[in-house]
Each structure stands twice: as structure tokens, then as C-alpha cells.
Amino acid sequence: MTKRILAILLSAMLLVGLFTACSGNTPAATTAATTAAATTAATTAAATTAAATTAAATTAANTTKVTTAPSQTTPAATTATTAPGSSLEMSDIPGMTAPGVIPIVTEPVTLTIGFIPSASCTDYEDNNFTHYVEDNSGIDVEFFFFPSDGGEATQKLQLMVASNQTLPDIWSGISLTAGEKYALGRDGYALDIDPLMEKYEYFWSRSLRWASDIDKKNMEIFSRSVDGKMYTMPVSSADPTDNTSTGMYINEAWLNQLGLAVPTTTTELKDVLIAFRDNDLNGNGQADEIPMMFAIDGWASGFAKLICGWFGCYWGQYTMDVENGQCYYPFVTDEYRQAVTYMRNLTDEGLLSPLSFTITSEQYRPLIDCTDNGQPQTIGVFCDHPYITFSSMHMYDALDYVYLPTLTAENGTTPYATYSASFTSFSTMISAKTEHPEICFRLLDWFCDEKTAISARFGEYGTHWCYVEDADINLDEVDFPTALMGYKPYWVCYENPFITKNNYVWRCTSIYMIPPELFGSYVSVEGGDTGGVSIPGAEKYAEEFHKSVAERLAHLPEEMIANLILTEDEQIEIAEIKTSIDSYQKECLTAFITGNMDIESGWDNYVDTLNAIGLEQYVNIVQTAWTRMTSN
């Protein structure tokens, strides 16, 4: 199966190139690649003929049309195949059509899908996407809702397994370790998807045209368990800006007052922060300017990791890094020591507020999001996602800030930005005890169809979104900030139901496939990505944010440990060591920066303590797992 996955990835890349060469009016970055798609007319005719035979096929005929755009110009990659003649092409499973053919079944079948419900979904039964799934696939969907708390949801699944309760046919979004997923497969509770992928896959491989080389590599590495089998469906939905949303932003209004440019090196940044400290830039006659400050619990406020990246110190999952296949612990390197020394110097000179290690987002936000409270700006540099930092109903304060690019440090090393890779962990599983394993897989495969997947996330076609060719808009007059990331407009978002309470979508993002490049290729009409609300300053904010993302994506290491697939024994062995190492490292980082520990005199003891806790053993476990994963 590994060879098949590789073949699919290579085929997808070749098909993209072929269709790019053949299509003169489709953007190169978004050219549809498919080899088995039939025409819409053939699909409709076949479904209509089948309708004359059974009531189930009548439903299929009506809903096959739903999968076609109003102007009949749905890209070929999303059009179902049909056999020549007057009937639907069928598979070897009674009542189930062939791969790629919609509907999936011609006879009634009920499947139960389990996930954690969202409080923002007002109704799952009378739900636009539920109707879309049932009308198009022919499958009746029933829901099993896990507890809303993630930890309790995991415990619920484990309890059901331990007590031999009936599991949902499909479950998704339940947090499990790699070892726990493997155990479910080994013990006969989760299905090995390999044979089904081999025989019935259609839409999944076609969705890979939207996946980057990094995404494809991650799917190849992280989709398999320690025994080489695939117990989870390798699907994910990812906003490309979320991968590297942690960034720093600097007060441009203050820079303009001082006649200074945005810094490009760590030395220049320090000089700017000194100027922020020594001038009354908010004009209130008080020395209350805070040059640099962060919140400890911000969604994307990992300022220490970002600053360490400037000095060439990077880490991924399990706080480890890798170079030329060799794993190492970055928190004992010279680069890390230099970065921490830099942050300590900023603190000593009153440039980095020590409150950054204790203040919460709730306490921090009024200091920077000031329009509502009438207070002057007091913060020069912050680190977080701007949309989270500032009020969702205005961007007045955000307009004062511009992004701070990845800086070059004095040590001359290659600087890195922070990055959280997509397609590194999958949670959608099929019960090994289901009566309909092939139909379960076909449904999950269909959730990889681009029109189905976008509808799952962004709502009803023609109401909330549509393809660019079906939209009555002038592309030159609408907001498309991801163009700054090299994307081409492919579809239009009129209104995003994901961010409001409604009964349009499920909000189960782990069950369908929207690779970052497809997710980021939408054009937003006014208010489209804000629930229909027009936000003053949102266009400038979006442009600034996407510029920052594009810049950070250009500063990623060639290798990174995005995740680890550990055996049960490895998971047990590493758990206690990792907890102790992580706790001590974070404790010392805070102490080094705030001055409670001297980094010069205390460094050797810091390293010795990590070694005593079990650092060598920790690195060896990670190395063993990484070598196994990357050599398969």
C-alpha cells in the first residue's frame, strides 16, 4: 500500500502538469486533474434512467444534479463517473456503485457517524450538510455525539471499547495517541483502511492536486501506524495561514513618529525598542510605553520560539529538531543559549516586559485593543494572531501595526519562522465491526471531493459559496489577500457560516479533505469571511496578515519533526521523561529571561540536570521512532 500511496502522489503531480499544459483558461495553480470523469449530461441521464427502476435511484437522480454547478461548469475533478448505457456503474458490493459514482448506494443504508458536537450548530438532523450528504450519497446518516470536553470524549470511546459497546460505524475528531490508534486496530476495533483504499479510492487521490510537497510527504509519513497499516483516513482541513500564524507585529504609528523603518535584524529591533521606551509616543505625558509585551496564553503567542528561530534554533513536535536525519534536543545548543541571552538583555533594559510570563490574554488585550476603552496605545511590539488580539468588530487599533519580518541575528545563522505542519495527525476511523465497511470508506472518500468538502466547511453552493466561473463578480474589485501567498482565485465565499450559529455545517473539520492550497484559493466578497459583517480596516488587516504569512513560509527548515508515531512501549517510556524535561526547560527559560537564574553561571547545571532527568534516553526514543517512520 505504501507503494500505491507513492504512485498516487506521483500520478497526481503528473496529471496536474498535463492538464496545466492542455488548459488555456484555468489558473495554473488550480488546474483540475482527473482522468475518469464523465460529462454532467451523462451523469444526469444515467441517474434518471436508474430512477425508473427503484425509489432509491430516483433520489440519486435528483441529487446527482445537486453536485453540478448551476451553470454546468463544475470542474471535472468533482463530476461523478457513469458506465456507458442506461444504468449506474456498480461495484462488487450489492447496492453500492463503483468508485467515483454518485450516489454511493442505490438501496437504503444507514451509517452512524460519531464526533464531538459543536455548540455553534443549532441542528444536526435538519442541517444543510446532512441533507446534502443524504440526498447525494443515498446514505441515511445517524449521529452519535461524544462529550463536548475532548478528554471526556476520549474516555468515552475507551469505555465503549472496554465494555464492548456498539461503536459508531465512523468516528472522527477524538484525540488519541498513535499507540492508542494502533491498539484499536490491533485489537480488532478499528479497520485497516489499506485494502479499501486499494480497491475503492477515487476522490482522495484527486484532492492531492491541492496538496503541497510538504503535505504529501507528511501524509506518506504520518498516515501509518507502527505496524505499517492505515487505521485512520488521511484527511484534513487546513487554513494555510494557520500553519504559521505566530508572528510579531510592531507599532508603525510609533515608528513613523520617530522616523524609523521596520527593523530587519535583532540589533535594529533592540534600538527601536529603546526609542519606544524613551519617548512619549502615545502623547499622554506619562512614561507608560511598553516596548515589547506578550500574553502567556495567546492562541499564537509563542514569542520565545519565534525569537529563538531568529537565532537558528527551531523545534517541532516533541520539542525536538532534526538535521540530515539525526534528531537532537535544541534547548542545549549554542543557538538557543544566544537567543535566551538576547531576551535576557531585553528584559534587563526594560524592553521586554517580564509580565509576558504571567499576564493572561484577558488582562493583556485592553492594553492593546484600546478603541473601546478610550485609552492610548501602550504596547510597541506584540506576538499573536492579530484577529485574536483585536476586537472582531473593528480593526482600528490593528491598523497601527505592521508585521515584523523574520529577523537576522548577530550570530549569522539562517533564521527560521515558526510552523505547524498540516497532515500530521488523523483521527477519522472506521469500526472493524461495521456491517458496511466498503460503504463507510466510499463515504469518507467522497468527503475528499472538493465540492463536497467545501460545502462541509463553507455551506451551501450558490448561497454561501460558488466557483469563480459561476460568480457574478469582478475579480479586480474584490479582496483576495492569499494572492500574496502565490494563490490563484478558484472559488468565492459570499458568507462564511462556520463562524456563526446555524444549521448549515457540522463543524467536524477532521472528517473531510480541504488541503491548504484549496482552502486558501477563495475570493471573499465584502463581509464574506466575517459572517457577512463589514469590518472597518479589515482589508488592510488581511493584507498585512497574509504578507506576514507569506514571508514566514519562506523561512522554514528543510527538515522538521512535525509529529511522531510511537509504539505503546515507546509512548509509556517517553511520557514521564518528556513531562519532566519539558517542565524543567520551561521553568529555566522563564528564570533565565527574568534574571532569577544567571544564564552564564547556571548554564552547565541546567544541561547537567536535563541529562540527569533522562535527556539521552529521550533523544534515543525519538531517533528510533523517526528513523522507523522515515525509512518505511
C-alpha positions as CSV (number, residue, x, y, z in Angstrom):
1,M,0.0,0.0,0.0
2,T,2.9,2.3,0.6
3,K,3.9,1.9,-3.0
4,R,0.4,2.7,-4.0
5,I,0.3,5.9,-2.0
6,L,3.6,6.9,-3.6
7,A,2.2,6.1,-7.0
8,I,-0.9,8.1,-6.4
9,L,1.2,11.1,-5.2
10,L,3.4,10.9,-8.3
11,S,0.3,10.4,-10.6
12,A,-1.4,13.4,-9.1
13,M,1.7,15.6,-9.8
14,L,1.9,14.3,-13.4
15,L,-1.8,14.9,-14.0
16,V,-1.5,18.5,-12.8
17,G,1.3,19.1,-15.2
18,L,-0.6,17.5,-18.1
19,F,-3.8,19.4,-17.6
20,T,-2.0,22.7,-17.0
21,A,-0.5,22.3,-20.4
22,C,-3.8,21.5,-22.0
23,S,-6.0,24.1,-20.4
24,G,-5.7,27.7,-21.6
25,N,-8.2,29.4,-19.4
26,T,-7.7,27.8,-15.9
27,P,-5.1,29.3,-13.5
28,A,-2.0,27.1,-13.4
29,A,-2.1,26.8,-9.6
30,T,-5.6,25.5,-9.6
31,T,-6.0,23.3,-12.8
32,A,-8.2,20.3,-12.2
33,A,-6.6,16.9,-12.7
34,T,-8.9,14.0,-13.4
35,T,-8.8,11.1,-15.9
36,A,-12.1,9.3,-15.3
37,A,-14.8,12.0,-15.2
38,A,-17.8,11.7,-17.3
39,T,-19.9,14.6,-18.6
40,T,-22.6,16.1,-16.5
41,A,-25.2,15.2,-19.1
42,A,-24.2,11.6,-19.0
43,T,-24.3,11.6,-15.2
44,T,-27.8,13.0,-15.1
45,A,-29.1,10.7,-17.8
46,A,-27.8,7.6,-16.1
47,A,-29.2,8.7,-12.8
48,T,-32.6,9.4,-14.4
49,T,-32.7,6.0,-16.1
50,A,-31.9,4.3,-12.8
51,A,-34.7,6.3,-11.2
52,A,-37.2,4.4,-13.3
53,T,-36.2,1.2,-11.6
54,T,-36.2,2.0,-7.8
55,A,-37.3,4.7,-5.5
56,A,-33.7,4.9,-4.1
57,A,-32.4,5.5,-7.6
58,T,-35.0,8.3,-8.0
59,T,-33.4,10.1,-5.1
60,A,-30.0,9.6,-6.7
61,A,-31.1,11.1,-10.0
62,N,-32.3,14.2,-8.3
63,T,-29.3,14.7,-6.1
64,T,-26.7,13.9,-8.8
65,K,-27.8,17.2,-10.3
66,V,-27.0,18.9,-7.0
67,T,-23.3,18.0,-7.4
68,T,-23.2,20.1,-10.6
69,A,-22.8,23.9,-10.5
70,P,-25.8,25.9,-11.8
71,S,-24.0,26.9,-15.0
72,Q,-23.0,23.2,-15.6
73,T,-19.3,24.2,-15.3
74,T,-18.3,22.2,-12.2
75,P,-14.6,21.3,-12.6
76,A,-14.1,17.8,-14.0
77,A,-12.4,16.6,-10.7
78,T,-15.8,16.8,-9.0
79,T,-18.0,15.1,-11.6
80,A,-19.1,11.5,-10.9
81,T,-18.4,8.7,-13.5
82,T,-21.0,6.6,-15.0
83,A,-20.9,3.5,-17.1
84,P,-22.0,3.6,-20.8
85,G,-25.6,2.8,-21.2
86,S,-28.6,3.5,-19.1
87,S,-27.6,2.4,-15.6
88,L,-25.2,3.4,-12.9
89,E,-21.9,1.6,-12.9
90,M,-21.9,-0.8,-9.9
91,S,-19.2,-2.3,-7.7
92,D,-18.7,-5.8,-6.5
93,I,-20.7,-4.9,-3.3
94,P,-24.5,-5.3,-3.8
95,G,-26.3,-2.0,-3.9
96,M,-23.0,0.0,-3.9
97,T,-21.9,1.9,-7.0
98,A,-18.4,1.9,-8.5
99,P,-15.7,4.2,-7.1
100,G,-16.4,7.8,-8.0
101,V,-20.0,7.2,-8.9
102,I,-22.6,9.2,-7.1
103,P,-24.9,8.1,-5.4
104,I,-22.8,5.7,-3.4
105,V,-25.7,3.3,-2.8
106,T,-28.9,2.5,-4.7
107,E,-30.5,0.7,-1.8
108,P,-31.1,2.3,1.6
109,V,-28.2,2.0,4.0
110,T,-27.9,3.7,7.4
111,L,-24.5,4.7,8.8
112,T,-23.8,6.2,12.3
113,I,-21.1,8.9,12.5
114,G,-19.7,9.9,15.8
115,F,-17.9,13.1,16.7
116,I,-17.9,15.9,19.3
117,P,-20.9,18.3,18.5
118,S,-20.4,22.0,18.2
119,A,-22.4,24.4,20.2
120,S,-22.5,26.6,17.1
121,C,-24.5,24.0,15.2
122,T,-28.2,24.5,16.1
123,D,-29.5,21.3,14.5
124,Y,-27.7,18.3,13.1
125,E,-30.7,16.4,11.8
126,D,-32.3,19.3,10.0
127,N,-29.0,20.5,8.7
128,N,-28.0,21.7,5.2
129,F,-24.9,19.5,5.0
130,T,-26.8,16.5,6.4
131,H,-29.4,16.9,3.7
132,Y,-26.6,17.3,1.1
133,V,-24.9,14.1,2.2
134,E,-28.1,12.0,2.3
135,D,-29.5,13.4,-0.9
136,N,-26.3,12.9,-2.9
137,S,-25.0,9.7,-1.4
138,G,-28.2,7.8,-0.8
139,I,-27.0,7.0,2.7
140,D,-29.1,7.8,5.8
141,V,-26.9,9.4,8.4
142,E,-27.4,9.0,12.1
143,F,-25.3,10.8,14.7
144,F,-23.5,9.6,17.8
145,F,-22.3,12.6,19.9
146,F,-19.3,12.2,22.2
147,P,-18.9,14.5,25.2
148,S,-18.1,18.1,24.4
149,D,-14.9,18.0,26.5
150,G,-12.1,16.5,24.5
151,G,-10.7,14.5,27.3
152,E,-14.1,13.1,28.3
153,A,-14.7,12.2,24.6
154,T,-11.5,10.1,24.6
155,Q,-12.5,8.4,27.8
156,K,-16.0,7.7,26.4
157,L,-14.5,5.9,23.3
158,Q,-12.2,4.0,25.5
159,L,-15.0,3.0,27.8
160,M,-17.1,1.8,24.9
161,V,-14.3,-0.3,23.7
162,A,-13.5,-1.8,27.1
163,S,-17.2,-2.7,27.8
164,N,-17.7,-4.0,24.2
165,Q,-20.4,-1.4,23.4
166,T,-21.5,-0.9,19.9
167,L,-19.3,1.7,18.2
168,P,-20.3,4.2,15.6
169,D,-19.6,3.0,12.0
170,I,-17.3,6.0,11.7
171,W,-15.8,8.3,14.3
172,S,-13.7,11.4,13.9
173,G,-12.1,14.1,15.9
174,I,-11.4,12.0,19.0
175,S,-7.9,12.7,20.4
176,L,-5.9,9.5,20.6
177,T,-2.2,8.8,20.8
178,A,-0.5,6.9,18.0
179,G,-0.2,4.0,20.3
180,E,-3.9,4.1,21.2
181,K,-4.9,4.2,17.5
182,Y,-2.6,1.2,16.9
183,A,-4.2,-0.7,19.8
184,L,-7.7,-0.1,18.3
185,G,-6.5,-1.6,15.1
186,R,-4.5,-4.5,16.6
187,D,-7.3,-5.5,18.9
188,G,-10.0,-5.5,16.1
189,Y,-11.9,-2.3,16.8
190,A,-10.6,-0.1,14.0
191,L,-10.4,-1.2,10.4
192,D,-7.3,-1.3,8.3
193,I,-8.1,1.1,5.5
194,D,-5.4,-0.1,3.2
195,P,-7.4,-2.8,1.3
196,L,-10.4,-0.4,0.9
197,M,-8.1,2.4,-0.3
198,E,-6.6,0.0,-2.8
199,K,-9.9,-1.1,-4.2
200,Y,-12.4,1.7,-3.8
201,E,-10.5,5.0,-3.6
202,Y,-11.4,7.7,-6.2
203,F,-11.7,11.3,-4.8
204,W,-8.9,11.2,-2.3
205,S,-6.1,10.9,-4.9
206,R,-7.7,13.7,-7.0
207,S,-7.7,16.0,-4.0
208,L,-3.9,15.7,-3.8
209,R,-3.5,18.2,-6.6
210,W,-4.2,20.8,-3.9
211,A,-1.6,19.4,-1.5
212,S,2.0,20.8,-1.4
213,D,5.0,18.6,-1.5
214,I,5.4,19.0,2.3
215,D,1.7,17.9,2.8
216,K,2.2,14.9,0.5
217,K,5.3,13.9,2.4
218,N,3.6,14.3,5.7
219,M,0.7,12.1,4.6
220,E,3.1,9.5,3.5
221,I,4.9,9.5,6.8
222,F,2.1,10.1,9.3
223,S,-0.8,8.1,7.9
224,R,0.6,4.8,9.0
225,S,0.7,3.1,12.4
226,V,3.8,1.4,13.8
227,D,2.8,-1.9,12.1
228,G,2.7,-0.1,8.7
229,K,-1.1,-0.3,8.5
230,M,-3.5,2.6,8.0
231,Y,-6.1,2.8,10.7
232,T,-7.1,6.4,10.1
233,M,-8.3,8.1,6.9
234,P,-5.6,10.5,5.8
235,V,-7.8,13.6,5.5
236,S,-7.6,17.1,7.0
237,S,-8.9,20.6,6.6
238,A,-6.3,23.3,7.0
239,D,-6.3,27.1,6.6
240,P,-2.9,27.8,5.1
241,T,-2.5,30.8,7.4
242,D,-2.9,28.7,10.5
243,N,0.3,26.8,9.7
244,T,2.4,29.8,10.6
245,S,0.1,32.2,12.4
246,T,2.5,33.0,15.2
247,G,4.1,36.3,14.2
248,M,5.2,39.6,15.7
249,Y,3.7,43.0,14.9
250,I,5.2,46.4,15.5
251,N,3.5,49.7,16.0
252,E,4.0,51.5,12.7
253,A,2.5,54.7,14.1
254,W,5.3,54.9,16.6
255,L,7.9,54.2,14.0
256,N,6.6,57.0,11.8
257,Q,6.7,59.5,14.7
258,L,10.4,58.5,15.2
259,G,11.2,58.4,11.5
260,L,12.4,54.8,11.8
261,A,12.0,51.9,9.5
262,V,10.8,48.4,10.4
263,P,13.8,46.5,11.8
264,T,15.3,43.7,9.8
265,T,17.9,42.5,12.4
266,T,17.8,41.8,16.1
267,T,20.2,44.7,16.7
268,E,17.9,47.1,14.9
269,L,14.9,45.8,16.9
270,K,16.7,46.5,20.1
271,D,17.5,50.0,19.0
272,V,13.8,50.6,18.1
273,L,12.6,49.2,21.4
274,I,14.9,51.6,23.2
275,A,13.4,54.5,21.3
276,F,9.9,53.3,22.2
277,R,10.9,53.2,25.9
278,D,12.4,56.7,25.9
279,N,9.7,58.7,24.1
280,D,6.1,59.6,24.9
281,L,4.8,58.2,21.7
282,N,1.2,57.9,22.9
283,G,1.2,61.6,23.9
284,N,-0.4,61.2,27.3
285,G,2.5,62.8,29.1
286,Q,3.3,59.6,31.0
287,A,6.2,57.2,30.6
288,D,3.8,54.2,30.2
289,E,5.1,52.9,26.9
290,I,5.8,49.1,27.0
291,P,8.3,48.4,24.2
292,M,7.5,44.7,23.9
293,M,4.9,42.6,25.7
294,F,3.1,39.3,25.1
295,A,0.3,37.2,26.8
296,I,1.3,33.8,28.2
297,D,-1.9,32.1,26.9
298,G,-2.4,33.6,23.5
299,W,-3.5,31.3,20.7
300,A,-0.4,32.1,18.6
301,S,1.8,33.9,21.2
302,G,4.8,31.6,21.2
303,F,7.2,34.6,21.3
304,A,10.2,32.7,22.7
305,K,10.0,30.1,19.9
306,L,9.8,32.9,17.4
307,I,12.8,34.8,18.8
308,C,14.8,31.5,19.1
309,G,14.1,31.0,15.4
310,W,15.8,34.2,14.5
311,F,19.0,32.7,16.0
312,G,18.7,29.5,14.0
313,C,17.1,27.4,16.8
314,Y,14.0,25.6,15.7
315,W,11.9,22.8,17.2
316,G,8.8,20.9,16.1
317,Q,6.6,18.3,17.8
318,Y,8.1,16.7,21.0
319,T,10.3,19.8,21.3
320,M,12.9,18.1,19.1
321,D,14.7,19.1,15.8
322,V,16.3,17.0,13.1
323,E,19.1,17.6,10.6
324,N,20.2,15.1,8.0
325,G,18.0,12.5,9.7
326,Q,19.7,13.0,13.1
327,C,17.4,14.1,15.9
328,Y,18.7,16.4,18.6
329,Y,17.4,18.5,21.6
330,P,17.6,22.2,20.6
331,F,17.4,23.6,24.1
332,V,21.0,22.8,24.8
333,T,22.5,24.3,21.6
334,D,24.6,27.4,21.3
335,E,21.9,29.0,19.2
336,Y,19.3,28.5,21.9
337,R,21.7,29.9,24.5
338,Q,22.3,33.0,22.3
339,A,18.6,33.6,21.8
340,V,17.9,33.3,25.6
341,T,20.7,35.7,26.3
342,Y,19.2,38.2,23.9
343,M,15.8,38.0,25.6
344,R,17.5,38.4,29.0
345,N,19.2,41.6,27.8
346,L,15.9,43.0,26.6
347,T,14.4,42.3,30.0
348,D,17.3,43.9,31.8
349,E,17.0,47.1,29.8
350,G,13.2,47.4,30.3
351,L,12.4,46.5,26.7
352,L,10.7,43.1,27.2
353,S,8.1,43.2,30.0
354,P,8.5,40.4,32.5
355,L,4.7,40.3,32.8
356,S,4.8,38.4,29.5
357,F,5.3,35.2,31.6
358,T,2.3,35.8,33.8
359,I,-0.3,38.1,32.1
360,T,-3.3,36.4,30.5
361,S,-4.9,37.4,27.2
362,E,-7.9,38.8,29.1
363,Q,-5.7,41.1,31.1
364,Y,-3.5,41.9,28.1
365,R,-6.0,42.7,25.5
366,P,-7.3,46.1,26.9
367,L,-3.7,47.4,26.8
368,I,-3.5,47.0,23.1
369,D,-7.1,46.9,21.8
370,C,-7.9,50.4,23.1
371,T,-10.7,51.8,21.0
372,D,-13.5,50.6,23.2
373,N,-12.0,51.8,26.5
374,G,-10.7,55.2,25.2
375,Q,-7.1,54.6,26.4
376,P,-4.0,55.4,24.4
377,Q,-1.8,52.7,22.9
378,T,0.9,51.5,25.3
379,I,2.5,48.4,23.5
380,G,5.1,48.7,20.8
381,V,5.5,45.0,19.8
382,F,3.2,42.1,20.3
383,C,3.2,38.5,19.3
384,D,-0.1,36.7,18.4
385,H,-2.7,36.3,15.7
386,P,-4.0,39.9,15.0
387,Y,-7.6,38.8,14.6
388,I,-7.5,37.2,18.0
389,T,-5.7,40.1,19.6
390,F,-8.1,42.8,18.4
391,S,-11.9,43.1,18.5
392,S,-13.6,41.1,15.8
393,M,-15.9,44.0,15.1
394,H,-13.3,46.6,14.3
395,M,-9.6,46.8,13.3
396,Y,-8.9,50.4,14.3
397,D,-6.1,49.6,16.7
398,A,-4.7,46.9,14.4
399,L,-4.2,49.5,11.7
400,D,-1.4,51.0,13.8
401,Y,0.6,47.8,13.4
402,V,2.6,46.1,10.7
403,Y,4.2,42.7,10.8
404,L,7.8,42.3,11.9
405,P,9.6,40.1,9.4
406,T,11.8,37.1,10.4
407,L,14.9,38.9,11.7
408,T,18.6,38.1,11.2
409,A,20.6,37.7,14.4
410,E,24.1,38.6,15.2
411,N,25.3,35.0,15.2
412,G,24.9,34.8,11.4
413,T,22.8,31.6,11.3
414,T,19.9,31.0,9.0
415,P,16.8,32.4,10.7
416,Y,13.6,30.3,10.9
417,A,9.9,31.1,11.4
418,T,7.5,29.0,13.4
419,Y,5.5,26.4,11.6
420,S,2.8,23.9,12.4
421,A,2.6,21.4,9.6
422,S,-0.7,20.0,8.2
423,F,-1.5,16.4,7.6
424,T,0.5,15.1,10.6
425,S,-2.3,13.6,12.7
426,F,-5.5,11.9,11.6
427,S,-8.5,10.9,13.6
428,T,-11.2,9.5,11.3
429,M,-11.6,5.8,11.8
430,I,-13.9,3.1,10.6
431,S,-15.2,0.5,13.0
432,A,-13.9,-3.0,12.3
433,K,-17.4,-4.3,13.4
434,T,-19.4,-2.2,11.0
435,E,-21.7,-4.1,8.6
436,H,-20.8,-1.8,5.8
437,P,-17.0,-1.2,5.7
438,E,-16.9,-0.6,1.9
439,I,-19.7,2.0,2.1
440,C,-18.1,3.7,5.1
441,F,-14.9,4.1,3.1
442,R,-16.8,5.3,0.0
443,L,-18.4,8.0,2.1
444,L,-15.1,9.1,3.5
445,D,-13.6,9.1,0.1
446,W,-16.4,11.2,-1.2
447,F,-15.8,13.7,1.6
448,C,-12.5,14.3,-0.3
449,D,-14.4,15.5,-3.4
450,E,-13.6,19.3,-3.5
451,K,-17.2,20.4,-3.9
452,T,-18.4,18.2,-1.0
453,A,-15.5,19.2,1.2
454,I,-16.0,22.9,0.6
455,S,-19.7,22.5,1.3
456,A,-18.9,20.7,4.5
457,R,-16.9,23.7,5.7
458,F,-18.4,26.7,3.9
459,G,-22.1,25.9,3.4
460,E,-24.5,25.7,0.6
461,Y,-23.3,26.0,-3.0
462,G,-24.8,29.1,-4.7
463,T,-25.8,30.6,-1.3
464,H,-22.6,30.7,0.7
465,W,-20.0,30.0,-2.0
466,C,-19.5,29.0,-5.6
467,Y,-16.8,28.6,-8.2
468,V,-15.3,31.7,-9.7
469,E,-16.7,30.9,-13.1
470,D,-20.2,30.9,-11.6
471,A,-19.8,34.1,-9.7
472,D,-21.1,37.4,-10.9
473,I,-18.2,39.4,-9.7
474,N,-15.2,41.4,-11.0
475,L,-12.1,39.8,-9.6
476,D,-10.3,43.1,-9.7
477,E,-12.8,44.6,-7.3
478,V,-12.8,42.0,-4.5
479,D,-10.5,41.1,-1.7
480,F,-8.1,38.2,-2.3
481,P,-5.3,38.5,0.2
482,T,-3.9,35.0,-0.4
483,A,-2.6,36.2,-3.7
484,L,0.2,37.5,-1.6
485,M,1.0,33.8,-0.8
486,G,1.0,32.9,-4.6
487,Y,-2.6,31.5,-4.7
488,K,-5.0,32.0,-7.7
489,P,-8.7,32.7,-7.2
490,Y,-10.7,29.5,-7.7
491,W,-13.9,29.9,-5.6
492,V,-15.9,32.7,-4.0
493,C,-17.1,32.9,-0.4
494,Y,-20.2,35.1,-0.1
495,E,-20.9,34.3,3.6
496,N,-19.0,32.0,5.9
497,P,-21.5,30.0,8.1
498,F,-18.6,28.4,10.0
499,I,-18.2,31.5,12.2
500,T,-21.9,32.0,13.1
501,K,-24.5,29.8,14.9
502,N,-26.6,28.0,12.3
503,N,-27.7,24.6,10.9
504,Y,-25.7,24.7,7.7
505,V,-22.5,22.8,8.6
506,W,-21.4,20.1,11.1
507,R,-18.1,21.8,12.1
508,C,-16.4,18.4,12.2
509,T,-13.2,19.6,10.4
510,S,-11.3,16.3,10.7
511,I,-13.6,14.2,8.5
512,Y,-13.3,16.0,5.1
513,M,-10.4,17.0,2.9
514,I,-9.5,20.6,2.2
515,P,-5.8,20.9,1.7
516,P,-4.3,24.4,2.4
517,E,-4.0,25.4,-1.2
518,L,-7.7,24.7,-1.9
519,F,-8.7,26.4,1.4
520,G,-6.7,29.5,0.5
521,S,-7.9,29.8,-3.1
522,Y,-11.1,31.5,-2.3
523,V,-12.1,35.1,-3.0
524,S,-14.0,36.9,-0.3
525,V,-16.7,39.4,-1.2
526,E,-17.5,42.2,1.3
527,G,-18.0,40.6,4.6
528,G,-17.7,37.1,3.2
529,D,-15.2,35.8,5.7
530,T,-16.7,37.7,8.6
531,G,-20.2,36.2,8.7
532,G,-21.5,39.0,6.4
533,V,-20.3,41.8,8.7
534,S,-18.3,44.7,7.2
535,I,-15.4,45.4,9.4
536,P,-13.6,48.8,9.1
537,G,-10.0,48.3,8.3
538,A,-10.4,44.5,7.7
539,E,-9.0,44.7,4.1
540,K,-5.7,46.4,5.3
541,Y,-5.5,44.0,8.2
542,A,-6.0,41.0,5.9
543,E,-3.3,42.2,3.5
544,E,-0.9,42.8,6.3
545,F,-1.5,39.4,7.9
546,H,-1.2,37.5,4.6
547,K,2.0,39.3,3.8
548,S,3.4,38.2,7.1
549,V,2.3,34.5,6.5
550,A,4.0,34.5,3.0
551,E,7.2,35.9,4.5
552,R,7.3,33.3,7.3
553,L,6.6,30.5,4.9
554,A,9.9,31.4,3.1
555,H,11.8,30.8,6.3
556,L,11.2,27.1,7.1
557,P,13.8,24.5,7.8
558,E,14.2,21.7,5.2
559,E,13.5,19.0,7.9
560,M,11.2,19.1,10.8
561,I,9.7,16.7,13.3
562,A,6.1,17.5,12.8
563,N,4.8,14.5,14.8
564,L,5.9,11.1,16.0
565,I,4.3,7.7,15.6
566,L,5.3,5.9,18.8
567,T,4.7,2.3,19.8
568,E,2.8,1.7,23.0
569,D,6.1,0.9,24.8
570,E,7.8,4.0,23.5
571,Q,4.8,6.1,24.5
572,I,4.9,4.8,28.1
573,E,8.7,5.2,28.2
574,I,8.8,8.7,26.9
575,A,5.8,10.1,28.7
576,E,7.3,10.6,32.1
577,I,10.7,11.7,30.8
578,K,9.1,14.2,28.4
579,T,6.9,15.7,31.1
580,S,9.8,16.3,33.4
581,I,12.1,17.6,30.7
582,D,9.5,20.0,29.3
583,S,8.6,21.3,32.7
584,Y,12.3,21.9,33.7
585,Q,13.1,23.5,30.4
586,K,10.2,26.0,30.6
587,E,10.9,26.8,34.2
588,C,14.6,27.6,33.4
589,L,13.6,29.6,30.3
590,T,11.5,31.9,32.4
591,A,14.2,32.1,35.1
592,F,16.9,32.9,32.6
593,I,15.0,35.7,30.9
594,T,13.6,37.3,34.0
595,G,17.0,37.1,35.8
596,N,16.1,34.6,38.5
597,M,18.8,32.4,37.1
598,D,22.1,33.6,35.6
599,I,22.5,32.0,32.1
600,E,26.3,32.3,32.2
601,S,26.9,30.7,35.6
602,G,23.9,28.5,35.6
603,W,24.1,27.0,32.1
604,D,26.2,24.0,32.9
605,N,24.0,23.0,35.8
606,Y,20.9,23.4,33.5
607,V,22.4,21.0,31.0
608,D,23.5,18.5,33.6
609,T,20.1,18.5,35.2
610,L,18.4,17.7,31.8
611,N,20.9,14.8,31.3
612,A,20.1,13.5,34.8
613,I,16.4,13.6,34.1
614,G,17.0,11.3,31.0
615,L,17.7,13.6,28.0
616,E,19.8,11.0,26.3
617,Q,17.2,8.3,26.6
618,Y,14.6,10.8,25.4
619,V,16.6,11.6,22.3
620,N,17.2,7.9,21.6
621,I,13.5,7.1,21.7
622,V,12.7,10.0,19.3
623,Q,15.5,8.9,17.0
624,T,14.3,5.3,16.9
625,A,10.7,6.4,16.0
626,W,11.8,9.0,13.4
627,T,14.1,6.5,11.7
628,R,11.4,3.9,11.6
629,M,8.9,6.4,10.2
630,T,11.1,7.9,7.5
631,S,12.6,4.7,6.3
632,N,9.3,2.9,5.6
